[in-house]
Amino acid sequence: MLQALAATWWAAPLAMCLVLTGIHGYLGIHVLMRKVIFVDLAMAQIAALGAAYAVLLGYEPGRPGDGLPIYLFSLGFTLVGAAVIALTRMRHERVPHEAFIGIVYASASALAMLLLSKSTSEGEQIRHMLAGSLLTVRWPKVLTTAGIYSVILAFHWVFRRKFFRVSADSEAAERAGIPVRLWDFVFYVTFGIVITSSVAVAGVLLVFCYLVIPAAIGVMFARRTRVRVLIAWGVGTLVSVVGILVSYTGDFPTGPSIVAGATATLILAGLVHYVATHGRRAFAAGWAALAAGIAVLAVWGTTYLEKAPERHEHREDEFTRILGTLQSDDLSLQLHAIDHIAGTKDVHAADPLMELLRRTRSDQVIEHAAKALAELQAARAVPLLQEVATRDLDPLLRVEIARAILDLRDPSGIGILIDVLETTEARIPREDANALIEERTGVKVDLGEIEALREWWVERGESLRWRGETRRFE
């Protein structure tokens, strides 16, 4: 645990979590008072719609110079969405405001899909924007975000009485002479700016968690707004630290780890609140303990329902024939056998493929065998692939070997790609290597800054782990 805390590269993601806790813990109180729990999901989808429109106009996520226009499109669409959400609040709530928010969410989702269907891009970057990438956050982003959120918090503090009166009782605020629609619009504009930035960093799931769960616990235990906000900040800080530690020590996805910790905290808080507010606390504590015990037993009991492993009926004759083809001197037969094995995903063929890889000098066989081993998820082949990559091979082939190693969830392929960048002058291999590094790590480096990339690899290489939530090494 101490080692995890000492890992300096965790400092920026943890600091970003605390920044998110600060702004969302406060805004969550407003969201609960307004009873618009899913407004952040609608705002996030509107931001994605803006990004999709920018992509349709020819801007590309990841291309230098295109990031700012795409962000501005997202922000512009979000501001329009803020106006729509503010204007759809009805005085007497014949139709719940949450219903209009759901309509906005569904409409924005459908429009984004329609726009992306006409784009040459598959929208992968848009999906990544909604998923976020917390572990790739660096200090400049943390400081910029903290600065923006501090200004928004200061603005809310100055006008806190108007904001809270409108959130608590819009009809009473209107009778008091407060222009409710104006302050609704201002609230949702500031809220939209926060959501657009937060979702790009942490993803929709984690942002929803920070917005609702800490605030819900605060509302559960306190009546005064100031105390509620302080409780929300405390809970958010606790689950952030614990979630990141659990993610690090257990090699779990970071976002879901924090959300799971927050959910467990909410359940525990609910039990404590039930016991504390019950007229017969001993009786309530007994029922709470019984319910917890039943839940634990139910989960434990389901482990006995695990499906028995299927018996593998291996077609010995066909398998033997294919392996025999690997021994052939006919290159075309070897390639056909390798591709056939990759298609069947028969793990029994990993060892014969590795033996072929050791002895062959054919670039084609090396490329096909590396891809096949990756398809078989033969992690034990990584040392051999690393050794093959040290041979005097074409740079493009070394890139493909590195890709296979990365597909096997081993970050050492990044080192091979950096070697290609350092030792190769040909443009195509360098561009392919750089693109693959960015795809698998999220690190964007100019081809003229390879030394900085090498320093990053020396510092971070041993600690990189594959994260399923982001599909990257972080």
Secondary structure, 3 states (H helix, E strand, C coil): CHHHHHCHHHHHHHHHHHHHHHHHHHHHHHHHHHCCCCHHHHHHHHHHHHHHHHHHCCCCCCCCCCHHHHHHHHHHHHHHHHHHHHHCCCCCCCCCHHHHHHHHHHHHHHHHHHHHHCCCCCCHHHHHHHHCCHHHCCHHHHHHHHHHHHHHHHHHHHCHHHHHHHHHCHHHHHHCCCCHHHHHHHHHHHHHHHHHHHHHHHHHHHHHHHHHHHHHHHHHHCCCHHHHHHHHHHHHHHHHHHHHHHHHHHCCCHHHHHHHHHHHHHHHHHHHHHHHHCCCHHHHHHHHHHHHHHHHHHHHHHHHHCCCCCCCCCCHHHHHHHHHHHCCCCHHHHHHHHHHHHHHCCHHHHHHHHHHHHHCCCHHHHHHHHHHHHHCCCHHHHHHHHHHHCCCCCHHHHHHHHHHHHHCCCCHHHHHHHHHHHHCCCHHHHHHHHHHHHHHHCCCCCCCCHHHHHHHHHHHHHHCCEECCCCEEC
